[in-house]
Structures are given as C-alpha cells and as structure tokens.
C-alpha cells in the first residue's frame, strides 16, 4: 500500500488531497502544525495525524522519527504547506515579511525533504510533489490574458518561482526518485479568501495525478490540472 505524507493538510488543498488519495487506497499521514485541527481532520478522513511545523527543525525531525517508528517508510511526500504573505504595494514589505514567507514556502520544503529522504529511499517508487503555483511563472505573470498577471503578491510569487527551480534541481540530483511540481490553479481556499474560480477538488487534480502515477512516469515536470506546463 502506498504511504503518503502531506504537509499543511488540515484544510484546503492539503485536506482535499488527503481525502482523494485515501479514496485511491493510499495510507495518508496528515501533517499539520495545529494539533487540534490536524487531529480533527485526520479523524474525519481516516488518516493518521502527525504534528509538523515546517519552519522548525526539531518539529520536522520529530515528525520524520515518528513515521520511521510507525510506518518505516513513505512512498510519496507532498510538500503542500504554504503561506501567501503580504500583497499590494511592494514598498511596504519588510525583511521580516520576506523571511516568514520564504521559511515556509522554500526553506520549509528543503527542511522537510531532507528529513524525509531516508524514509523515501526505503520505497520501491519514491515520489516528491512540491505544490507550487502559476504565480511563480514569469510567462503567466506577464500574460494579460491570465489571472496571475492581475495581482501583486511579491513574496508569494517569488517564493513559488524559487520552489519550481528547486524542484528541477531536486529532479536532477535525486536519482531514482520522481520529483515534480504541481500548480493547483486559482482555487477557492483560505489563502485567497475563497475567491478562486476553481473548487478545491479541481485544485487538487494535478497533485492527485502526480501521486498516483505508476513507476516510470517522468520527473522534473511542472503540471496543472490540464497537463504539463512549461518551466518559465
């Protein structure tokens, strides 16, 4: 049975991904920073809750140790935890704002991936999925026909651009693993005040596809619910 660990999974895209993968037969380990919400979500879905704060070295190490003791391996790691940070006038941004966003959206991915690599290496078909965004695409954010060009979220967009590049580098360097990025699209979640045009189920389509592909599927890809998109 496929064992999947998802960060930031107590609500929104993470929770819906957990629900759908459980329906596909995965054993899902639901990672979340908030214990009460995480336990409630896990109980409702039939997952196992694992506390994890991706900004804290000790928390991430404890989560990996917990999984090592209980399950012994994971097959899929979904780095979903993310924050938006301030939007609007870039002149109001502070260094503290930047650190807070990057620590979750980029450094948190590195921290979590490194801690869980020994567990992934025990899998016959290890997979890493980084939940990125079209907001990190230079092409999308410069295309007046796309929603991504209509808003200014400097730190979020910059962090997702970094995450997509990080994904390509992991894909090159982690031999024997599939490492891909998923763009959920403009999905109605807390991060955008539920203003997105897609349902949360539609927003998880790309993640679910990447998590359920068989051995031999490609690595180093950027995928949305309509298929593969260019790295740009």
Phi and psi in degrees as GROMACS dihedral restraints (atoms count N, CA, C in turn):
[ dihedral_restraints ]
;  ai    aj    ak    al  type     phi  dphi    fc
    3     4     5     6     1   -72.7    20    10
    4     5     6     7     1   129.0    20    10
    6     7     8     9     1  -106.8    20    10
    7     8     9    10     1   122.0    20    10
    9    10    11    12     1  -122.0    20    10
   10    11    12    13     1   130.2    20    10
   12    13    14    15     1  -109.0    20    10
   13    14    15    16     1   129.0    20    10
   15    16    17    18     1  -124.6    20    10
   16    17    18    19     1   127.1    20    10
   18    19    20    21     1   -88.0    20    10
   19    20    21    22     1   154.4    20    10
   21    22    23    24     1    58.2    20    10
   22    23    24    25     1    43.5    20    10
   24    25    26    27     1  -106.4    20    10
   25    26    27    28     1    14.9    20    10
   27    28    29    30     1   -83.0    20    10
   28    29    30    31     1   -10.3    20    10
   30    31    32    33     1  -157.7    20    10
   31    32    33    34     1   173.1    20    10
   33    34    35    36     1    58.0    20    10
   34    35    36    37     1  -138.0    20    10
   36    37    38    39     1   -61.8    20    10
   37    38    39    40     1   -40.1    20    10
   39    40    41    42     1   -61.9    20    10
   40    41    42    43     1   -46.2    20    10
   42    43    44    45     1   -64.9    20    10
   43    44    45    46     1   -44.1    20    10
   45    46    47    48     1   -66.0    20    10
   46    47    48    49     1   -36.5    20    10
   48    49    50    51     1   -60.9    20    10
   49    50    51    52     1   -44.0    20    10
   51    52    53    54     1   -59.2    20    10
   52    53    54    55     1   -46.7    20    10
   54    55    56    57     1   -59.5    20    10
   55    56    57    58     1   -46.1    20    10
   57    58    59    60     1   -69.5    20    10
   58    59    60    61     1   -37.8    20    10
   60    61    62    63     1   -72.1    20    10
   61    62    63    64     1   -33.9    20    10
   63    64    65    66     1   -61.0    20    10
   64    65    66    67     1   -41.2    20    10
   66    67    68    69     1   -63.8    20    10
   67    68    69    70     1   -26.5    20    10
   69    70    71    72     1   -83.0    20    10
   70    71    72    73     1    -4.2    20    10
   72    73    74    75     1   102.0    20    10
   73    74    75    76     1     4.4    20    10
   75    76    77    78     1   -74.5    20    10
   76    77    78    79     1   147.4    20    10
   78    79    80    81     1   -86.2    20    10
   79    80    81    82     1   116.1    20    10
   81    82    83    84     1  -106.8    20    10
   82    83    84    85     1   129.3    20    10
   84    85    86    87     1  -102.3    20    10
   85    86    87    88     1   113.5    20    10
   87    88    89    90     1   -93.8    20    10
   88    89    90    91     1   106.8    20    10
   90    91    92    93     1   -91.6    20    10
   91    92    93    94     1   135.3    20    10
   93    94    95    96     1  -158.4    20    10
   94    95    96    97     1   153.0    20    10
   96    97    98    99     1   -78.5    20    10
   97    98    99   100     1   -37.3    20    10
   99   100   101   102     1   -86.4    20    10
  100   101   102   103     1   111.4    20    10
  102   103   104   105     1   -61.9    20    10
  103   104   105   106     1   -46.2    20    10
  105   106   107   108     1   -61.6    20    10
  106   107   108   109     1   -48.7    20    10
  108   109   110   111     1   -67.2    20    10
  109   110   111   112     1   -37.7    20    10
  111   112   113   114     1   -64.5    20    10
  112   113   114   115     1   -44.1    20    10
  114   115   116   117     1   -65.5    20    10
  115   116   117   118     1   -39.2    20    10
  117   118   119   120     1   -63.5    20    10
  118   119   120   121     1   -45.2    20    10
  120   121   122   123     1   -64.9    20    10
  121   122   123   124     1   -44.2    20    10
  123   124   125   126     1   -62.1    20    10
  124   125   126   127     1   -43.2    20    10
  126   127   128   129     1   -64.0    20    10
  127   128   129   130     1   -39.9    20    10
  129   130   131   132     1   -68.2    20    10
  130   131   132   133     1   -33.4    20    10
  132   133   134   135     1   -94.4    20    10
  133   134   135   136     1   -22.2    20    10
  135   136   137   138     1    88.1    20    10
  136   137   138   139     1    31.8    20    10
  138   139   140   141     1  -106.5    20    10
  139   140   141   142     1   174.6    20    10
  141   142   143   144     1  -108.0    20    10
  142   143   144   145     1   127.8    20    10
  144   145   146   147     1   -80.0    20    10
  145   146   147   148     1   134.3    20    10
  147   148   149   150     1  -129.1    20    10
  148   149   150   151     1   115.5    20    10
  150   151   152   153     1   -66.8    20    10
  151   152   153   154     1   134.1    20    10
  153   154   155   156     1  -156.9    20    10
  154   155   156   157     1   130.8    20    10
  156   157   158   159     1  -114.5    20    10
  157   158   159   160     1   108.6    20    10
  159   160   161   162     1   -67.7    20    10
  160   161   162   163     1    -8.6    20    10
  162   163   164   165     1   -93.3    20    10
  163   164   165   166     1     1.5    20    10
  165   166   167   168     1  -123.3    20    10
  166   167   168   169     1   117.8    20    10
  168   169   170   171     1   -56.9    20    10
  169   170   171   172     1   -45.5    20    10
  171   172   173   174     1   -66.0    20    10
  172   173   174   175     1   -39.2    20    10
  174   175   176   177     1   -64.6    20    10
  175   176   177   178     1   -43.7    20    10
  177   178   179   180     1   -65.9    20    10
  178   179   180   181     1   -43.1    20    10
  180   181   182   183     1   -62.0    20    10
  181   182   183   184     1   -40.6    20    10
  183   184   185   186     1   -65.4    20    10
  184   185   186   187     1   -38.7    20    10
  186   187   188   189     1   -63.7    20    10
  187   188   189   190     1   -44.9    20    10
  189   190   191   192     1   -63.4    20    10
  190   191   192   193     1   -39.6    20    10
  192   193   194   195     1   -65.4    20    10
  193   194   195   196     1   -39.4    20    10
  195   196   197   198     1   -59.9    20    10
  196   197   198   199     1   -46.3    20    10
  198   199   200   201     1   -68.5    20    10
  199   200   201   202     1   -38.7    20    10
  201   202   203   204     1   -59.2    20    10
  202   203   204   205     1   -39.7    20    10
  204   205   206   207     1   -74.4    20    10
  205   206   207   208     1   -38.8    20    10
  207   208   209   210     1   -88.0    20    10
  208   209   210   211     1   -52.5    20    10
  210   211   212   213     1  -100.8    20    10
  211   212   213   214     1   -30.0    20    10
  213   214   215   216     1    85.6    20    10
  214   215   216   217     1   -15.7    20    10
  216   217   218   219     1  -165.3    20    10
  217   218   219   220     1   166.9    20    10
  219   220   221   222     1  -133.0    20    10
  220   221   222   223     1   155.7    20    10
  222   223   224   225     1  -104.5    20    10
  223   224   225   226     1   -30.3    20    10
  225   226   227   228     1  -134.1    20    10
  226   227   228   229     1   128.8    20    10
  228   229   230   231     1  -112.8    20    10
  229   230   231   232     1   121.9    20    10
  231   232   233   234     1  -112.0    20    10
  232   233   234   235     1   107.2    20    10
  234   235   236   237     1   -83.8    20    10
  235   236   237   238     1    89.2    20    10
  237   238   239   240     1  -104.1    20    10
  238   239   240   241     1   -27.2    20    10
  240   241   242   243     1   -54.5    20    10
  241   242   243   244     1   133.1    20    10
  243   244   245   246     1  -161.9    20    10
  244   245   246   247     1   157.9    20    10
  246   247   248   249     1  -131.7    20    10
  247   248   249   250     1   154.9    20    10
  249   250   251   252     1   -86.9    20    10
  250   251   252   253     1   -43.6    20    10
  252   253   254   255     1    77.4    20    10
  253   254   255   256     1  -175.6    20    10
  255   256   257   258     1   -66.0    20    10
  256   257   258   259     1   152.0    20    10
  258   259   260   261     1  -133.0    20    10
  259   260   261   262     1   163.4    20    10
  261   262   263   264     1   106.7    20    10
  262   263   264   265     1  -136.3    20    10
  264   265   266   267     1   -65.1    20    10
  265   266   267   268     1   112.9    20    10
  267   268   269   270     1   -62.9    20    10
  268   269   270   271     1   -20.6    20    10
  270   271   272   273     1   -67.0    20    10
  271   272   273   274     1   -14.3    20    10
  273   274   275   276     1   -93.4    20    10
  274   275   276   277     1    -4.0    20    10
  276   277   278   279     1   -70.4    20    10
  277   278   279   280     1   148.3    20    10
  279   280   281   282     1  -119.0    20    10
  280   281   282   283     1   164.7    20    10
  282   283   284   285     1   -62.0    20    10
  283   284   285   286     1   -35.8    20    10
  285   286   287   288     1   -64.0    20    10
  286   287   288   289     1   -38.9    20    10
  288   289   290   291     1   -58.7    20    10
  289   290   291   292     1   -45.9    20    10
  291   292   293   294     1   -64.0    20    10
  292   293   294   295     1   -45.2    20    10
  294   295   296   297     1   -60.1    20    10
  295   296   297   298     1   -41.5    20    10
  297   298   299   300     1   -64.0    20    10
  298   299   300   301     1   -42.8    20    10
  300   301   302   303     1   -71.0    20    10
  301   302   303   304     1   -47.0    20    10
  303   304   305   306     1   -66.0    20    10
  304   305   306   307     1   -31.8    20    10
  306   307   308   309     1   -66.1    20    10
  307   308   309   310     1   -31.3    20    10
  309   310   311   312     1   -85.5    20    10
  310   311   312   313     1   -53.3    20    10
  312   313   314   315     1   -78.5    20    10
  313   314   315   316     1   -23.1    20    10
  315   316   317   318     1  -123.5    20    10
  316   317   318   319     1   -59.4    20    10
  318   319   320   321     1   -62.7    20    10
  319   320   321   322     1   -37.0    20    10
  321   322   323   324     1   -62.0    20    10
  322   323   324   325     1   -35.1    20    10
  324   325   326   327     1   -67.3    20    10
  325   326   327   328     1   -43.5    20    10
  327   328   329   330     1   -62.5    20    10
  328   329   330   331     1   -47.3    20    10
  330   331   332   333     1   -58.0    20    10
  331   332   333   334     1   -47.1    20    10
  333   334   335   336     1   -71.5    20    10
  334   335   336   337     1   -43.5    20    10
  336   337   338   339     1   -61.0    20    10
  337   338   339   340     1   -46.4    20    10
  339   340   341   342     1   -60.3    20    10
  340   341   342   343     1   -42.7    20    10
  342   343   344   345     1   -66.6    20    10
  343   344   345   346     1   -33.3    20    10
  345   346   347   348     1   -96.1    20    10
  346   347   348   349     1    -4.2    20    10
  348   349   350   351     1   -57.8    20    10
  349   350   351   352     1   -42.7    20    10
  351   352   353   354     1   -59.4    20    10
  352   353   354   355     1   -33.6    20    10
  354   355   356   357     1   -73.3    20    10
  355   356   357   358     1   -38.1    20    10
  357   358   359   360     1   -65.2    20    10
  358   359   360   361     1   -36.6    20    10
  360   361   362   363     1   -69.7    20    10
  361   362   363   364     1   -10.4    20    10
  363   364   365   366     1   -87.6    20    10
  364   365   366   367     1    -3.8    20    10
  366   367   368   369     1   -87.8    20    10
  367   368   369   370     1   151.3    20    10
  369   370   371   372     1   -77.8    20    10
  370   371   372   373     1   -18.3    20    10
  372   373   374   375     1  -149.2    20    10
  373   374   375   376     1    73.1    20    10
  375   376   377   378     1   -74.8    20    10
  376   377   378   379     1   139.5    20    10
  378   379   380   381     1  -135.6    20    10
  379   380   381   382     1   135.2    20    10
  381   382   383   384     1  -120.6    20    10
  382   383   384   385     1   130.7    20    10
  384   385   386   387     1  -123.5    20    10
  385   386   387   388     1   120.2    20    10
  387   388   389   390     1  -100.7    20    10
  388   389   390   391     1   121.8    20    10
  390   391   392   393     1   -82.9    20    10
  391   392   393   394     1   104.2    20    10
  393   394   395   396     1  -104.2    20    10
  394   395   396   397     1  -146.1    20    10
  396   397   398   399     1  -166.3    20    10
  397   398   399   400     1   148.4    20    10
  399   400   401   402     1   -63.2    20    10
  400   401   402   403     1   -16.8    20    10
  402   403   404   405     1   -66.0    20    10
  403   404   405   406     1   -15.4    20    10
  405   406   407   408     1   -92.8    20    10
  406   407   408   409     1     4.1    20    10
  408   409   410   411     1   -94.3    20    10
  409   410   411   412     1   125.2    20    10
  411   412   413   414     1   -62.2    20    10
  412   413   414   415     1   -39.8    20    10
  414   415   416   417     1   -65.2    20    10
  415   416   417   418     1   -46.7    20    10
  417   418   419   420     1   -66.1    20    10
  418   419   420   421     1   -41.5    20    10
  420   421   422   423     1   -76.2    20    10
  421   422   423   424     1    -7.6    20    10
  423   424   425   426     1  -109.2    20    10
  424   425   426   427     1     5.2    20    10
  426   427   428   429     1   -99.8    20    10
  427   428   429   430     1   110.3    20    10
  429   430   431   432     1   -63.4    20    10
  430   431   432   433     1   -13.6    20    10
  432   433   434   435     1   -86.5    20    10
  433   434   435   436     1    -2.4    20    10
  435   436   437   438     1  -112.5    20    10
  436   437   438   439     1   147.4    20    10
  438   439   440   441     1   -59.3    20    10
  439   440   441   442     1   -33.7    20    10
  441   442   443   444     1   -60.5    20    10
  442   443   444   445     1   -22.5    20    10
  444   445   446   447     1   -85.0    20    10
  445   446   447   448     1    -5.7    20    10
  447   448   449   450     1   -97.8    20    10
  448   449   450   451     1    -6.2    20    10
  450   451   452   453     1  -128.0    20    10
  451   452   453   454     1   156.8    20    10
  453   454   455   456     1  -116.5    20    10
  454   455   456   457     1   107.4    20    10
  456   457   458   459     1  -131.1    20    10
  457   458   459   460     1    74.0    20    10
  459   460   461   462     1   -55.3    20    10
  460   461   462   463     1   -46.1    20    10
  462   463   464   465     1   -74.5    20    10
  463   464   465   466     1   -41.4    20    10
  465   466   467   468     1   -60.9    20    10
  466   467   468   469     1   -49.5    20    10
  468   469   470   471     1   -61.8    20    10
  469   470   471   472     1   -43.1    20    10
  471   472   473   474     1   -63.8    20    10
  472   473   474   475     1   -40.5    20    10
  474   475   476   477     1   -66.5    20    10
  475   476   477   478     1   -36.3    20    10
  477   478   479   480     1   -74.6    20    10
  478   479   480   481     1   -32.0    20    10
  480   481   482   483     1   -62.6    20    10
  481   482   483   484     1   -42.1    20    10
  483   484   485   486     1   -64.1    20    10
  484   485   486   487     1   -39.4    20    10
  486   487   488   489     1   -66.7    20    10
  487   488   489   490     1   -38.3    20    10
  489   490   491   492     1   -66.3    20    10
  490   491   492   493     1   -39.4    20    10
  492   493   494   495     1   -65.9    20    10
  493   494   495   496     1   -41.5    20    10
  495   496   497   498     1   -57.8    20    10
  496   497   498   499     1   -39.2    20    10
  498   499   500   501     1   -61.0    20    10
  499   500   501   502     1   -44.7    20    10
  501   502   503   504     1   -63.8    20    10
  502   503   504   505     1   -36.4    20    10
  504   505   506   507     1   -72.0    20    10
  505   506   507   508     1   -39.2    20    10
  507   508   509   510     1   -61.5    20    10
  508   509   510   511     1   -42.1    20    10
  510   511   512   513     1   -61.6    20    10
  511   512   513   514     1   -36.2    20    10
  513   514   515   516     1   -73.2    20    10
  514   515   516   517     1   -38.5    20    10
  516   517   518   519     1   -92.5    20    10
  517   518   519   520     1   -24.1    20    10
  519   520   521   522     1   -96.7    20    10
  520   521   522   523     1    89.0    20    10
  522   523   524   525     1   -69.3    20    10
  523   524   525   526     1   141.5    20    10
  525   526   527   528     1    82.1    20    10
  526   527   528   529     1     5.3    20    10
  528   529   530   531     1  -122.8    20    10
  529   530   531   532     1   149.9    20    10
  531   532   533   534     1   -98.0    20    10
  532   533   534   535     1   122.4    20    10
  534   535   536   537     1  -125.3    20    10
  535   536   537   538     1   115.1    20    10
  537   538   539   540     1  -135.4    20    10
  538   539   540   541     1   162.5    20    10
  540   541   542   543     1  -114.0    20    10
  541   542   543   544     1   144.1    20    10
  543   544   545   546     1  -118.8    20    10
  544   545   546   547     1   136.7    20    10
  546   547   548   549     1  -106.5    20    10
  547   548   549   550     1   109.1    20    10
  549   550   551   552     1   -65.7    20    10
  550   551   552   553     1   -23.8    20    10
  552   553   554   555     1    85.4    20    10
  553   554   555   556     1  -176.9    20    10
  555   556   557   558     1   -79.6    20    10
  556   557   558   559     1    91.0    20    10
  558   559   560   561     1  -109.6    20    10
  559   560   561   562     1   140.8    20    10
  561   562   563   564     1   -72.9    20    10
  562   563   564   565     1   101.9    20    10
  564   565   566   567     1  -140.3    20    10
  565   566   567   568     1   176.9    20    10
  567   568   569   570     1   -60.1    20    10
  568   569   570   571     1   -31.1    20    10
  570   571   572   573     1   -64.3    20    10
  571   572   573   574     1   -25.3    20    10
  573   574   575   576     1  -120.3    20    10
  574   575   576   577     1    23.0    20    10
  576   577   578   579     1    64.4    20    10
  577   578   579   580     1    27.3    20    10
  579   580   581   582     1    58.4    20    10
  580   581   582   583     1    34.3    20    10
  582   583   584   585     1   -92.3    20    10
  583   584   585   586     1    -6.6    20    10
  585   586   587   588     1   -63.2    20    10
  586   587   588   589     1   152.0    20    10
  588   589   590   591     1   -85.2    20    10
  589   590   591   592     1   -13.2    20    10
  591   592   593   594     1  -101.7    20    10
  592   593   594   595     1   152.3    20    10
  594   595   596   597     1   -74.7    20    10
  595   596   597   598     1   163.1    20    10
  597   598   599   600     1   -65.8    20    10
  598   599   600   601     1   -28.7    20    10
  600   601   602   603     1   -67.5    20    10
  601   602   603   604     1   -45.0    20    10
  603   604   605   606     1   -61.7    20    10
  604   605   606   607     1   -36.0    20    10
  606   607   608   609     1   -68.0    20    10
  607   608   609   610     1   -17.5    20    10
  609   610   611   612     1   -99.3    20    10
  610   611   612   613     1    -0.6    20    10
  612   613   614   615     1   -54.6    20    10
  613   614   615   616     1   -48.8    20    10
  615   616   617   618     1   -65.8    20    10
  616   617   618   619     1   -38.8    20    10
  618   619   620   621     1   -64.2    20    10
  619   620   621   622     1   -44.6    20    10
  621   622   623   624     1   -64.3    20    10
  622   623   624   625     1   -41.5    20    10
  624   625   626   627     1   -58.5    20    10
  625   626   627   628     1   -48.1    20    10
  627   628   629   630     1   -65.1    20    10
  628   629   630   631     1   -32.0    20    10
  630   631   632   633     1   -79.9    20    10
  631   632   633   634     1   -16.2    20    10
  633   634   635   636     1  -115.4    20    10
  634   635   636   637     1     3.9    20    10
  636   637   638   639     1   -64.3    20    10
  637   638   639   640     1   152.1    20    10
  639   640   641   642     1   -84.9    20    10
  640   641   642   643     1   171.9    20    10
  642   643   644   645     1   -55.1    20    10
  643   644   645   646     1   142.2    20    10
  645   646   647   648     1    96.4    20    10
  646   647   648   649     1    -9.4    20    10
  648   649   650   651     1   -65.7    20    10
  649   650   651   652     1   162.4    20    10
  651   652   653   654     1   -73.4    20    10
  652   653   654   655     1   162.0    20    10
  654   655   656   657     1  -120.9    20    10
  655   656   657   658     1   163.6    20    10
  657   658   659   660     1    70.0    20    10
  658   659   660   661     1    35.3    20    10
  660   661   662   663     1  -112.4    20    10
  661   662   663   664     1   155.9    20    10
  663   664   665   666     1  -118.1    20    10
  664   665   666   667     1   118.8    20    10
  666   667   668   669     1  -129.2    20    10
  667   668   669   670     1   137.4    20    10
  669   670   671   672     1  -117.7    20    10
  670   671   672   673     1  -173.4    20    10
  672   673   674   675     1   -68.4    20    10
  673   674   675   676     1   -11.9    20    10
  675   676   677   678     1   -98.6    20    10
  676   677   678   679     1    -7.8    20    10
  678   679   680   681     1   134.0    20    10
  679   680   681   682     1  -162.8    20    10
  681   682   683   684     1   -75.7    20    10
  682   683   684   685     1   139.8    20    10
  684   685   686   687     1  -121.5    20    10
  685   686   687   688     1   158.4    20    10
  687   688   689   690     1   -73.5    20    10
  688   689   690   691     1   148.1    20    10
  690   691   692   693     1   -80.3    20    10
  691   692   693   694     1    96.5    20    10
